[in-house]
Amino acid sequence: MKTMLNLLKVSLFAFGLGSTAHAADLSEILSSGVVKIAVPESFAPFGSIGAGGEHEGYDVDVAKLIAKDLGVKLELIPVVSKQRIPFLETDRVDLVISTMGANPSRAKSINFSSAYAPFYSGIFAPSTTDISSPVDLSGMTVGVTGGSLEDLEITDAAPDDAKIVRFGDNAATLSAFTSGQVQVLVTGNTAAASLTDADPGLDLERKYIIKDSPCFIGVKKGNEDLLRWVNVFILHKKLGGELNAISQKWLGQNLPPLPSL
């Protein structure tokens, strides 16, 4: 706790922000002893109700770490996608940690931290399959959900002799891989993680990313002190390995390089 606060102080004063009109925002959280954080209502493995009846997932673990480092109690606020920004703008939550991508339109309404979690579409196959680029898909049977973003990406990138098999929905695509109908799976990292969660012995490895859209923490406009603290937190947890451990736990893979804002 002391280390995190000292890091924040160093960061604030280094940029001449040791005393601002927004400093009370972070101070209010510390003095109230509670931080309210929005997490996914039902979007495993980032946030959902677990077998024990409590919320669990990647985003939930990050929220717990934030509360721990702040030294305050955590109040989880489950949200669906359309609630994330309104809840932040109306002060119903202090932070949004809910698989939210950053884009220019959203940035008009809220601020974004540096990225804390990977979210991407990729090429997945057994560890014994040597694939590092689209050219390596030559002659292989590739499974993808028809009409999806992954379908558009792989159709454009795959060599002509790759056999792309399109399925009606994500469940059918995943089933085709586990049953051996296809050699290569093109899907999102969370879908791939759901396979390894269901069968820890499944030999499934990410080969390369075809579309990257990492997750960022949402902070209300004007709360620059809180935003800066969150960015120090993310850096600290990247360097310390805590975010990598969360990625291993929920996504079954090491934390890839993530962008900073």
C-alpha positions in Angstrom: 0.0 0.0 0.0 2.7 2.5 1.0 4.7 1.6 -2.1 1.7 2.3 -4.4 1.0 5.6 -2.7 4.6 6.7 -2.9 4.7 5.7 -6.6 1.6 7.8 -7.1 3.1 10.8 -5.3 6.3 10.6 -7.4 4.2 10.4 -10.6 2.0 13.4 -9.6 4.8 15.7 -8.6 7.0 14.7 -11.5 4.3 16.1 -13.8 3.5 19.1 -11.6 0.2 17.7 -10.5 0.8 17.3 -6.8 -2.1 19.6 -6.0 -5.1 19.8 -8.4 -8.8 20.5 -8.2 -9.4 16.8 -8.8 -7.3 15.4 -6.0 -10.3 15.1 -3.8 -11.7 12.3 -6.0 -9.0 9.8 -5.0 -9.0 11.2 -1.4 -12.8 10.6 -1.2 -12.3 7.0 -2.0 -9.6 6.6 0.5 -11.5 8.5 3.2 -14.8 6.7 2.6 -13.0 3.3 2.7 -15.0 2.0 -0.3 -14.3 1.8 -4.1 -17.2 1.0 -6.4 -16.2 -0.9 -9.5 -18.3 -2.0 -12.5 -17.6 -5.5 -13.8 -19.2 -7.7 -16.4 -22.5 -9.1 -15.3 -22.2 -12.3 -17.4 -19.2 -12.5 -19.7 -16.9 -15.4 -18.7 -14.0 -15.6 -18.2 -13.9 -11.8 -17.4 -16.9 -11.6 -15.1 -19.7 -14.0 -14.3 -21.4 -15.8 -11.4 -19.2 -18.8 -10.3 -20.3 -22.1 -8.9 -20.2 -20.6 -5.4 -22.7 -17.9 -6.3 -20.2 -15.1 -6.3 -18.8 -13.0 -9.1 -15.5 -14.2 -10.5 -13.2 -13.7 -13.5 -10.3 -11.7 -14.9 -12.0 -8.3 -14.4 -13.1 -9.2 -10.9 -9.6 -10.2 -9.8 -8.3 -6.9 -11.1 -11.0 -5.0 -9.2 -10.0 -6.9 -6.0 -6.3 -6.0 -6.5 -7.2 -2.3 -6.9 -9.2 -2.3 -3.7 -6.4 -4.1 -1.9 -3.8 -1.6 -3.0 -6.1 1.3 -2.2 -6.6 -0.3 1.3 -10.4 0.0 0.9 -13.4 -2.3 0.7 -14.6 -3.3 -2.7 -18.2 -2.9 -3.9 -18.7 -4.8 -7.2 -21.4 -3.4 -9.5 -22.4 -6.0 -12.3 -23.2 -4.2 -15.6 -24.0 -5.1 -19.2 -22.2 -3.3 -22.0 -24.7 -0.4 -22.5 -24.5 0.5 -18.7 -20.8 0.9 -18.5 -20.4 4.6 -19.6 -23.7 5.9 -18.1 -22.9 4.3 -14.7 -19.5 6.1 -14.7 -20.9 9.4 -15.9 -23.6 9.4 -13.2 -21.2 8.5 -10.4 -22.9 5.1 -9.7 -19.4 3.6 -10.0 -15.8 5.0 -9.5 -14.2 2.8 -12.2 -15.3 0.5 -15.0 -13.4 -2.7 -15.4 -15.6 -4.6 -17.9 -13.7 -5.7 -21.1 -14.1 -2.2 -22.5 -12.2 -1.2 -25.6 -11.0 2.3 -26.2 -12.0 4.3 -29.2 -12.3 8.0 -30.2 -16.1 8.0 -29.7 -16.0 6.7 -26.2 -13.1 8.9 -25.3 -15.4 11.9 -25.8 -17.3 10.8 -22.7 -14.8 9.1 -20.4 -11.1 8.7 -19.9 -9.2 5.4 -20.4 -6.3 4.0 -18.5 -3.5 2.0 -20.1 -4.6 -1.5 -21.2 -4.8 -4.1 -18.5 -6.1 -7.2 -20.3 -5.8 -8.8 -23.7 -8.8 -9.2 -25.9 -8.2 -10.4 -29.4 -9.1 -12.8 -32.2 -6.4 -15.3 -33.0 -5.2 -18.5 -34.6 -5.3 -21.5 -32.2 -4.0 -25.0 -32.8 -2.2 -27.8 -30.9 1.3 -27.0 -29.6 2.7 -29.6 -32.1 1.4 -27.6 -35.1 3.9 -25.2 -36.5 2.1 -22.0 -37.4 3.4 -18.4 -37.1 1.8 -16.6 -40.0 -1.0 -17.0 -42.5 1.2 -18.7 -45.1 1.6 -21.6 -42.6 -2.1 -22.4 -43.0 -1.4 -23.8 -46.5 -3.2 -27.1 -46.9 -4.8 -27.0 -43.5 -8.4 -27.3 -42.5 -9.4 -24.1 -40.6 -12.6 -23.7 -38.6 -14.3 -20.3 -38.1 -17.8 -19.0 -37.3 -19.4 -17.8 -40.6 -20.0 -14.1 -40.9 -17.9 -13.2 -37.9 -15.0 -10.7 -37.6 -12.7 -13.7 -37.5 -14.2 -15.0 -40.8 -13.6 -11.7 -42.5 -10.0 -11.6 -41.3 -9.0 -15.2 -42.1 -10.8 -15.1 -45.5 -8.6 -12.1 -46.5 -5.4 -13.5 -45.1 -5.4 -17.3 -45.7 -3.6 -18.8 -48.7 -5.8 -20.2 -51.5 -5.2 -23.8 -50.6 -6.3 -23.5 -47.0 -9.6 -25.1 -46.5 -11.8 -22.7 -44.5 -14.8 -24.5 -42.9 -17.5 -22.1 -41.7 -19.9 -23.0 -38.9 -23.3 -21.5 -37.9 -22.3 -20.4 -34.4 -19.4 -20.2 -32.0 -20.4 -23.3 -30.2 -20.3 -25.4 -33.4 -17.0 -23.9 -34.3 -15.4 -24.8 -31.0 -17.0 -28.3 -31.1 -15.5 -28.9 -34.6 -12.0 -28.3 -33.2 -12.4 -30.5 -30.1 -13.9 -33.3 -32.2 -11.0 -33.1 -34.7 -13.1 -31.9 -37.7 -10.7 -29.0 -38.2 -6.9 -28.7 -37.5 -6.9 -25.0 -36.8 -9.4 -22.8 -34.8 -9.9 -19.1 -35.5 -11.7 -17.5 -32.6 -11.5 -14.9 -29.8 -9.2 -15.5 -26.8 -12.1 -15.8 -24.4 -13.7 -18.6 -26.5 -10.3 -20.4 -26.6 -10.0 -20.0 -22.8 -13.5 -21.5 -22.3 -12.2 -24.7 -24.1 -9.2 -25.0 -21.8 -11.3 -24.3 -18.8 -13.7 -27.1 -19.7 -10.8 -29.5 -20.5 -7.5 -28.5 -18.8 -5.7 -31.3 -20.7 -6.7 -29.9 -24.1 -3.6 -29.1 -26.2 -4.6 -25.6 -27.5 -2.0 -22.9 -28.1 -2.3 -19.4 -29.5 -0.2 -19.2 -32.7 -0.7 -15.5 -33.7 -3.2 -12.7 -33.3 -5.3 -11.6 -36.3 -7.2 -8.7 -34.6 -6.2 -7.0 -31.4 -8.6 -5.1 -29.2 -7.3 -4.9 -25.6 -9.3 -3.9 -22.6 -9.0 -0.5 -20.7 -10.3 0.8 -17.4 -12.8 3.6 -17.7 -12.4 6.7 -15.4 -14.8 9.6 -15.2 -13.8 12.8 -17.0 -12.1 15.2 -14.6 -10.8 12.5 -12.2 -7.2 12.9 -13.3 -5.8 11.9 -9.9 -7.7 8.6 -10.0 -6.7 8.0 -13.6 -3.0 8.6 -12.8 -3.2 6.2 -9.8 -4.8 3.5 -12.0 -2.1 3.9 -14.6 0.6 3.5 -11.9 -1.3 0.5 -10.5 -1.4 -1.2 -14.0 2.3 -0.5 -14.5 3.1 -1.9 -11.1 1.1 -5.1 -11.6 2.6 -5.6 -15.1 6.1 -5.4 -13.7 5.3 -7.4 -10.6 3.7 -10.3 -12.5 0.3 -10.1 -10.9 -1.5 -9.3 -14.2 0.4 -12.2 -15.9 -0.8 -14.5 -13.1 -4.4 -13.4 -13.7 -4.0 -13.9 -17.4 -2.7 -17.4 -16.8 -5.5 -18.2 -14.4 -8.4 -17.0 -16.6 -7.1 -17.1 -20.2 -4.6 -19.9 -19.9 -1.7 -17.9 -21.4 0.9 -15.3 -20.6 0.1 -11.6 -20.7 1.0 -10.3 -24.1 2.5 -6.8 -24.6 -0.3 -4.2 -24.0 -0.5 -0.6 -25.1 -0.2 2.4 -22.7 -2.1 5.6 -23.2 
